[in-house]
Amino acid sequence: MHNHQLLDHPLFEEQPLRDILEPFGFEVSIKLTEPPIDPVYDVPEAIDAYANDPTAYIDRLTFEHPSGFTEIDRSENDDGDIYSVAVRAKTVFAQLLLCADSSFAQEMRPHARSYADVYRERMRQLSTESWSREHDDTHDGGELSAAAGCYAFAACRQLIGVDVDGARQSWPWEAHWWKPSDGPRRNLVKAGALILAEIERLDRAAELPVDESCSACGSVPGQFHSPECPATNAFTAGRIPNDEGQGGEA
Protein backbone atom coordinates (compact mmCIF):
# COMPACT_ATOMS: atom_id res chain seq x y z
CA MET A 1 0.00 0.00 0.00
CA HIS A 2 0.97 3.64 -0.30
CA ASN A 3 1.96 4.91 3.15
CA HIS A 4 0.98 8.46 4.02
CA GLN A 5 3.71 11.03 3.27
CA LEU A 6 3.25 12.51 6.75
CA LEU A 7 5.10 9.47 8.07
CA ASP A 8 8.23 10.53 6.17
CA HIS A 9 8.89 13.18 8.81
CA PRO A 10 11.96 12.36 10.96
CA LEU A 11 9.89 12.77 14.12
CA PHE A 12 8.24 9.42 13.45
CA GLU A 13 11.64 7.77 13.77
CA GLU A 14 12.07 9.15 17.29
CA GLN A 15 8.67 8.66 18.95
CA PRO A 16 5.81 6.14 18.84
CA LEU A 17 3.20 6.81 16.16
CA ARG A 18 0.37 7.23 18.66
CA ASP A 19 2.27 9.83 20.70
CA ILE A 20 2.69 11.99 17.59
CA LEU A 21 -0.66 11.52 15.88
CA GLU A 22 -3.05 11.94 18.82
CA PRO A 23 -1.98 15.52 19.71
CA PHE A 24 -2.67 16.47 16.08
CA GLY A 25 -6.31 15.46 16.54
CA PHE A 26 -6.32 11.86 15.31
CA GLU A 27 -7.90 8.79 16.83
CA VAL A 28 -5.41 6.01 16.26
CA SER A 29 -5.97 2.28 15.71
CA ILE A 30 -2.95 -0.04 15.63
CA LYS A 31 -3.21 -3.73 14.76
CA LEU A 32 -0.35 -6.22 15.09
CA THR A 33 0.24 -9.72 13.76
CA GLU A 34 3.25 -11.99 13.77
CA PRO A 35 4.94 -12.88 10.47
CA PRO A 36 4.59 -16.50 9.31
CA ILE A 37 7.99 -17.91 10.19
CA ASP A 38 7.16 -20.75 12.59
CA PRO A 39 6.53 -24.08 10.82
CA VAL A 40 4.81 -25.42 13.91
CA TYR A 41 2.00 -22.84 13.82
CA ASP A 42 2.05 -21.31 10.32
CA VAL A 43 0.95 -22.89 7.05
CA PRO A 44 3.72 -23.62 4.52
CA GLU A 45 2.13 -21.46 1.81
CA ALA A 46 2.20 -18.38 4.04
CA ILE A 47 5.75 -19.09 5.14
CA ASP A 48 6.90 -19.35 1.52
CA ALA A 49 4.99 -16.23 0.41
CA TYR A 50 6.49 -14.17 3.22
CA ALA A 51 9.99 -15.52 2.63
CA ASN A 52 9.85 -14.84 -1.13
CA ASP A 53 8.41 -11.30 -0.96
CA PRO A 54 7.68 -9.87 2.50
CA THR A 55 6.30 -6.58 1.13
CA ALA A 56 3.83 -8.28 -1.18
CA TYR A 57 2.73 -10.60 1.60
CA ILE A 58 2.14 -7.69 4.00
CA ASP A 59 0.20 -5.77 1.33
CA ARG A 60 -2.20 -8.70 0.90
CA LEU A 61 -3.05 -8.95 4.60
CA THR A 62 -6.40 -7.79 5.89
CA PHE A 63 -6.56 -5.73 9.09
CA GLU A 64 -9.89 -4.98 10.75
CA HIS A 65 -9.95 -1.37 11.96
CA PRO A 66 -13.01 0.42 13.41
CA SER A 67 -15.50 1.94 11.01
CA GLY A 68 -14.49 5.35 9.66
CA PHE A 69 -10.75 4.81 10.10
CA THR A 70 -8.32 5.21 7.20
CA GLU A 71 -5.19 3.07 7.05
CA ILE A 72 -2.08 5.24 6.62
CA ASP A 73 0.77 2.80 7.22
CA ARG A 74 1.60 -0.90 7.33
CA SER A 75 5.00 -2.48 7.65
CA GLU A 76 7.18 -4.33 10.16
CA ASN A 77 8.36 -2.82 13.43
CA ASP A 78 11.66 -3.24 15.24
CA ASP A 79 10.27 -6.19 17.18
CA GLY A 80 9.60 -8.09 13.96
CA ASP A 81 5.80 -7.77 14.13
CA ILE A 82 3.70 -6.76 11.14
CA TYR A 83 1.59 -3.71 11.99
CA SER A 84 -1.15 -1.61 10.46
CA VAL A 85 -1.94 1.96 11.54
CA ALA A 86 -5.29 3.61 10.79
CA VAL A 87 -6.57 7.01 11.90
CA ARG A 88 -9.79 8.96 12.12
CA ALA A 89 -9.64 12.76 12.12
CA LYS A 90 -11.37 14.40 15.09
CA THR A 91 -10.51 17.98 14.07
CA VAL A 92 -10.49 20.00 10.87
CA PHE A 93 -6.71 20.34 11.16
CA ALA A 94 -6.30 16.57 11.36
CA GLN A 95 -8.58 16.14 8.35
CA LEU A 96 -6.46 18.59 6.37
CA LEU A 97 -3.28 16.75 7.37
CA LEU A 98 -4.84 13.50 6.21
CA CYS A 99 -5.80 15.05 2.87
CA ALA A 100 -2.38 16.68 2.40
CA ASP A 101 -1.28 13.47 0.67
CA SER A 102 -3.13 13.54 -2.65
CA SER A 103 -3.67 9.78 -2.58
CA PHE A 104 -5.67 10.07 0.62
CA ALA A 105 -7.36 13.30 -0.42
CA GLN A 106 -8.88 11.49 -3.40
CA GLU A 107 -10.08 8.67 -1.15
CA MET A 108 -11.56 11.01 1.47
CA ARG A 109 -12.94 13.66 -0.89
CA PRO A 110 -16.70 12.98 -0.39
CA HIS A 111 -16.59 13.98 3.28
CA ALA A 112 -13.35 15.97 3.49
CA ARG A 113 -14.27 18.88 1.24
CA SER A 114 -16.79 20.33 3.67
CA TYR A 115 -14.31 20.29 6.57
CA ALA A 116 -11.58 21.76 4.41
CA ASP A 117 -13.81 24.56 3.08
CA VAL A 118 -14.81 25.65 6.59
CA TYR A 119 -11.19 25.60 7.73
CA ARG A 120 -10.04 27.58 4.67
CA GLU A 121 -12.76 30.17 5.32
CA ARG A 122 -11.59 30.43 8.91
CA MET A 123 -8.03 30.99 7.71
CA ARG A 124 -9.29 33.57 5.19
CA GLN A 125 -11.01 35.48 7.98
CA LEU A 126 -7.77 35.54 9.94
CA SER A 127 -5.52 36.51 7.02
CA THR A 128 -7.48 38.39 4.36
CA GLU A 129 -10.04 40.04 6.64
CA SER A 130 -7.37 40.58 9.35
CA TRP A 131 -9.66 39.45 12.15
CA SER A 132 -7.08 38.18 14.61
CA ARG A 133 -7.77 35.80 17.48
CA GLU A 134 -7.07 38.69 19.85
CA HIS A 135 -9.79 40.65 18.06
CA ASP A 136 -12.16 37.70 18.36
CA ASP A 137 -11.53 37.65 22.12
CA THR A 138 -13.09 41.11 22.41
CA HIS A 139 -16.39 39.75 21.05
CA ASP A 140 -17.41 38.07 24.29
CA GLY A 141 -21.10 38.97 24.06
CA GLY A 142 -22.15 36.28 21.61
CA GLU A 143 -21.41 38.34 18.49
CA LEU A 144 -19.62 35.51 16.68
CA SER A 145 -22.47 33.12 17.39
CA ALA A 146 -25.02 35.70 16.26
CA ALA A 147 -23.15 36.33 13.01
CA ALA A 148 -22.92 32.59 12.35
CA GLY A 149 -26.65 32.29 12.97
CA CYS A 150 -27.39 35.04 10.47
CA TYR A 151 -25.42 33.34 7.71
CA ALA A 152 -27.02 29.97 8.55
CA PHE A 153 -30.46 31.60 8.47
CA ALA A 154 -29.59 33.23 5.14
CA ALA A 155 -28.81 29.76 3.75
CA CYS A 156 -32.12 28.49 5.12
CA ARG A 157 -34.03 31.30 3.41
CA GLN A 158 -32.23 30.63 0.13
CA LEU A 159 -33.14 26.96 0.30
CA ILE A 160 -36.84 27.79 0.59
CA GLY A 161 -36.66 30.56 -2.01
CA VAL A 162 -36.96 33.57 0.31
CA ASP A 163 -34.87 36.75 0.12
CA VAL A 164 -31.87 36.75 2.48
CA ASP A 165 -32.39 40.29 3.79
CA GLY A 166 -34.62 39.00 6.56
CA ALA A 167 -31.72 36.98 7.95
CA ARG A 168 -29.84 40.11 9.00
CA GLN A 169 -32.05 41.02 11.95
CA SER A 170 -29.57 39.73 14.56
CA TRP A 171 -26.44 40.86 12.72
CA PRO A 172 -24.12 42.17 15.47
CA TRP A 173 -21.94 44.53 13.43
CA GLU A 174 -22.19 47.39 10.94
CA ALA A 175 -24.25 46.74 7.82
CA HIS A 176 -21.27 46.89 5.45
CA TRP A 177 -19.84 43.75 7.08
CA TRP A 178 -22.96 41.75 6.16
CA LYS A 179 -21.87 39.88 3.03
CA PRO A 180 -24.21 37.00 2.20
CA SER A 181 -23.23 34.91 -0.80
CA ASP A 182 -25.40 33.88 -3.72
CA GLY A 183 -25.58 30.20 -2.74
CA PRO A 184 -26.62 28.51 0.52
CA ARG A 185 -23.55 26.29 0.70
CA ARG A 186 -21.18 29.26 0.76
CA ASN A 187 -23.24 30.93 3.46
CA LEU A 188 -23.12 27.74 5.52
CA VAL A 189 -19.34 27.65 5.11
CA LYS A 190 -19.17 31.21 6.47
CA ALA A 191 -21.44 30.21 9.34
CA GLY A 192 -19.27 27.18 10.10
CA ALA A 193 -16.11 29.30 10.17
CA LEU A 194 -17.72 31.77 12.57
CA ILE A 195 -18.89 28.91 14.79
CA LEU A 196 -15.33 27.59 14.78
CA ALA A 197 -14.09 31.06 15.76
CA GLU A 198 -16.58 31.20 18.65
CA ILE A 199 -15.60 27.75 19.89
CA GLU A 200 -11.92 28.71 19.76
CA ARG A 201 -12.69 31.91 21.68
CA LEU A 202 -14.58 30.00 24.37
CA ASP A 203 -11.71 27.53 24.72
CA ARG A 204 -9.18 30.35 25.11
CA ALA A 205 -11.39 32.09 27.67
CA ALA A 206 -11.70 28.87 29.67
CA GLU A 207 -7.91 28.66 29.93
CA LEU A 208 -7.54 32.15 31.41
CA PRO A 209 -6.74 32.29 35.15
CA VAL A 210 -9.71 33.20 37.33
CA ASP A 211 -9.36 36.56 39.06
CA GLU A 212 -10.07 35.84 42.73
CA SER A 213 -8.89 39.20 44.04
CA CYS A 214 -11.22 41.53 45.92
CA SER A 215 -13.08 43.64 43.38
CA ALA A 216 -13.11 46.60 45.77
CA CYS A 217 -9.52 46.85 46.99
CA GLY A 218 -7.61 44.48 44.70
CA SER A 219 -6.19 42.32 47.50
CA VAL A 220 -5.36 38.83 46.30
CA PRO A 221 -5.97 35.45 47.97
CA GLY A 222 -3.65 35.03 50.95
CA GLN A 223 -3.64 38.77 51.77
CA PHE A 224 -5.70 40.89 54.18
CA HIS A 225 -8.18 43.32 52.67
CA SER A 226 -6.79 46.83 52.69
CA PRO A 227 -7.94 48.88 55.73
CA GLU A 228 -10.00 51.23 53.58
CA CYS A 229 -11.72 48.42 51.65
CA PRO A 230 -15.41 49.34 51.34
CA ALA A 231 -16.43 45.73 50.77
CA THR A 232 -15.67 44.46 54.27
CA ASN A 233 -14.42 45.34 57.72
CA ALA A 234 -10.75 44.67 57.20
CA PHE A 235 -10.09 44.29 60.95
CA THR A 236 -12.46 41.35 61.32
CA ALA A 237 -12.61 39.80 57.87
CA GLY A 238 -9.19 38.18 58.02
CA ARG A 239 -7.33 37.14 54.95
CA ILE A 240 -8.89 36.33 51.63
CA PRO A 241 -8.95 32.49 51.46
CA ASN A 242 -7.02 30.62 48.81
CA ASP A 243 -6.73 27.02 47.73
CA GLU A 244 -3.80 26.48 50.08
CA GLY A 245 -5.60 27.68 53.19
CA GLN A 246 -4.86 30.91 55.05
CA GLY A 247 -1.22 31.23 54.06
CA GLY A 248 0.55 34.21 52.60
CA GLU A 249 1.86 37.52 53.80
CA ALA A 250 -0.32 40.44 54.83
C-alpha angles and dihedrals in degrees: 000000000000108000117217114267090228087075090063089077112111090233090075089062091058105043138034115273094241093053090056102038101045096060088054090061102266130135105219130211119188123186125188134195133171119247116249102257103121113089090198094063106016128073116248093238092058092045091052094045092051093045093049098046117000094181094053091046092051091047091056095053121106119224121190110221125173118276114279095026122125120212111233103169143018128172141107124298130217091269091060096251123134110236139186124201122200129175140195119204114235095179137043089244091055090048090053091049089052091050093046087089104071092217091061094038089061091049094047098038099110093064102018099065094070093051092046094049092053091048092048090050089051090052090047090054090052096045111026098031091038093224100153125199088249088057090049089054090064090061095077096141098080095271095135091050091047092050091049089051092052093053091045090050090048089056090049092052091048091052091056094041099253126136114264096225091089090062092068097073094103096037105141100204141051117305095247090065091059103099112164115182128230095251131054095230093059091048090051090051089054090048091050092051091051091048088051089051091051093049091049090050092051091049092051091048091051090056094054116106114257114247105231096169122120108274091214104048104011096237112155130223110289094032133095117250111259113264092247094048107137092202097069146000099270093201094061105025096075122200125336105259121243136186091269095055125250098333128129138076124289 
